[in-house]
């Protein structure tokens, strides 16, 4: 079951990754980011044309075909409203959909230019903006299609257009030069804005993908460990049962010998603890849901179980006496045991466990008097494998603990303990998700 779930996770992850064949911004940025930016440009286009027509017609007293140009702007505004409704939907955008939006904007712009001087209009070069957007967002064949359409529109506007009724040639030339200057400013601003916002979105998406890849790799390592643990639980069950039975018989045989009898009883407890661990591993492999337990009972069992496995460690505890039901997330007990083992390895003579309750959840503090962590180790703790104990592991305990707490909505932080040592703080919300 775990292997099947791991296979699904990898398939889901790979499906979320952008295709190497279709590597465009449209394949790596959210739909709303692309259509939203295009919608913003469409609004600027409508407002700019409306202001320009009003200025020419009523400000400069140049007769403009208000009816057809107003109809084009009204249709474009209606299309913008439908796009706004589309942005509320969760369905992903396609290449053809985005191409359609660009073609609509390009066609509307060309019709407006037709009624305002055609190719002599200094703003005709703004038809390059959709092509630039397409080059960033679409596959090459759609970019070339849009460029061909724009080229065809421009060629038609060279011969077919309605000239502006400007009687004074000198005034017309001055207005043309001023329009070219203003067109340059608008083009530069639009291109810079759109590309900058697109790149910002791309960088954000790259960060999300990097975090997803890191989590995927960590989950795969944990899945591999879980598979090996389940196999070990199956293989070790019979030998441990034999050891437990033998230790019990020896404890009865040497009951009158304080030394040998005590050692046999300790061996029996250790074998029982190992069987408990194997039972938990088997339960996780079978996806058994954790049961709700009174908090004080769960904490007391946790401490007792750990002290059986580490009888040489001096542990000081401060536990709440609360009967509140607590449902531990899968692997939580082992995660806390990992932190306790790390603290015991660092300073067997001084380990403290303190648990406090708050409205937001549970705070578990585990402190030791060891050498502590460097700043670099604190930054990478729980995310990459490392160890300050040569030949004794690679920090897998912290990696597993961090992954478990992440699933539960909790967090783990490392801090320096007052007086020397390390303080590990674990925060768990109430009723964590299994």
PyMOL commands that set and color helices and strands:
alter all, ss='L'
color gray80, all
select helices_A, chain A and resi 2-16+25-28+31-59+66-86+95-114+118-120+124-137+140-159+169-253+258-285+295-309+332-346+375-380+396-407
alter helices_A, ss='H'
color red, helices_A
select strands_A, chain A and resi 293-294+315-318+325-326+351-358+361-368+411-416+422-429
alter strands_A, ss='S'
color yellow, strands_A
deselect
rebuild
show_as cartoon
